[in-house]
Amino acid sequence: MSENTEKVEFENELVKVVRVVTEGSGKHQVEGRGPRVVISLTDETETRTDQGGRREHIERKVGDVVFKDASSGHTIENNRAGRQEVIIVELKARALPKGK
């Protein structure tokens, strides 16, 4: 994969599975995401900046799994020299059948 890529690996009416690779010292701009599960495939040290300018320092290890609420957009900056890779499982809203 080339520098700072986002690739849809799978999608259906329930989920969208995305692989995100951010090269060393690179940035990844995200327009917005729904509620999601993030699975770390590499160690991560990054800074997340939301559209309002709020910054959050994040450190995760290989295999860490976290849930994140929906966001309207943010930038991820890789603070490591090496590449970082995550799988994001974005949950899609789906109406429950009546009576359930």
PLY file of the C-alpha trace (Angstrom):
ply
format ascii 1.0
element vertex 100
property float x
property float y
property float z
element edge 99
property int vertex1
property int vertex2
end_header
0.00 0.00 0.00
1.10 3.53 -0.65
1.36 6.35 1.86
-1.73 7.14 3.98
-4.32 4.90 2.39
-7.88 3.97 3.25
-9.35 0.90 1.56
-12.83 -0.55 1.96
-12.31 -4.28 2.56
-15.98 -5.23 2.94
-19.36 -3.49 3.06
-22.98 -4.52 3.45
-26.15 -3.00 4.95
-24.86 -3.52 8.53
-21.14 -2.66 8.49
-18.36 -1.04 6.50
-14.88 -2.50 7.11
-12.00 -0.18 6.27
-8.22 -0.75 6.40
-6.30 2.47 7.15
-2.53 2.75 6.74
-0.68 5.88 7.84
3.02 6.02 7.04
5.59 7.30 9.55
5.02 10.96 10.48
2.08 11.03 8.03
-1.40 12.45 8.49
-4.76 10.93 7.59
-7.75 13.24 7.12
-11.21 11.76 7.82
-14.42 13.55 6.79
-16.53 11.70 9.35
-17.41 8.22 10.59
-20.31 6.51 12.30
-19.95 4.57 15.54
-17.14 2.07 15.07
-14.79 -0.54 16.43
-11.08 0.13 15.83
-8.65 -2.83 15.79
-4.93 -2.04 15.96
-2.78 -4.13 13.62
0.41 -2.29 14.66
1.53 -0.34 17.71
0.20 3.22 17.50
1.32 6.56 18.86
-0.75 9.31 17.33
-2.46 12.64 17.79
-6.14 12.94 16.89
-7.40 16.46 16.20
-11.14 16.98 15.75
-12.73 19.69 13.60
-13.02 21.97 16.63
-9.25 21.79 17.23
-9.44 19.49 20.29
-6.34 17.28 20.40
-6.07 13.82 21.94
-2.88 11.78 22.35
-3.50 8.08 21.65
-1.29 5.06 22.33
-2.38 1.54 21.43
-0.66 -1.83 21.13
-1.08 -4.52 18.48
-4.40 -6.28 19.09
-6.02 -3.46 21.07
-9.71 -3.03 20.27
-11.66 0.13 21.12
-15.14 1.49 20.47
-15.48 5.08 19.24
-18.68 7.10 18.91
-19.62 8.78 15.63
-17.53 11.82 14.71
-18.00 14.60 12.19
-14.38 14.55 11.08
-10.83 14.53 12.38
-7.16 14.23 11.46
-4.89 11.43 12.68
-1.16 12.22 12.82
1.23 9.28 13.13
3.84 10.26 15.73
6.01 7.21 15.00
8.72 6.73 12.40
7.09 3.51 11.16
3.74 2.89 9.54
0.55 2.31 11.51
-2.32 0.11 10.37
-5.84 -0.34 11.74
-9.05 -2.05 10.74
-12.19 0.02 11.35
-15.58 -1.67 11.52
-18.09 1.14 11.09
-21.59 0.27 12.27
-24.45 1.39 10.06
-27.80 2.51 11.44
-30.55 0.02 10.75
-34.15 0.23 11.83
-35.42 -2.71 13.84
-38.53 -4.43 12.55
-41.76 -3.32 14.23
-42.56 -5.19 17.42
-38.90 -5.96 18.21
0 1
1 2
2 3
3 4
4 5
5 6
6 7
7 8
8 9
9 10
10 11
11 12
12 13
13 14
14 15
15 16
16 17
17 18
18 19
19 20
20 21
21 22
22 23
23 24
24 25
25 26
26 27
27 28
28 29
29 30
30 31
31 32
32 33
33 34
34 35
35 36
36 37
37 38
38 39
39 40
40 41
41 42
42 43
43 44
44 45
45 46
46 47
47 48
48 49
49 50
50 51
51 52
52 53
53 54
54 55
55 56
56 57
57 58
58 59
59 60
60 61
61 62
62 63
63 64
64 65
65 66
66 67
67 68
68 69
69 70
70 71
71 72
72 73
73 74
74 75
75 76
76 77
77 78
78 79
79 80
80 81
81 82
82 83
83 84
84 85
85 86
86 87
87 88
88 89
89 90
90 91
91 92
92 93
93 94
94 95
95 96
96 97
97 98
98 99
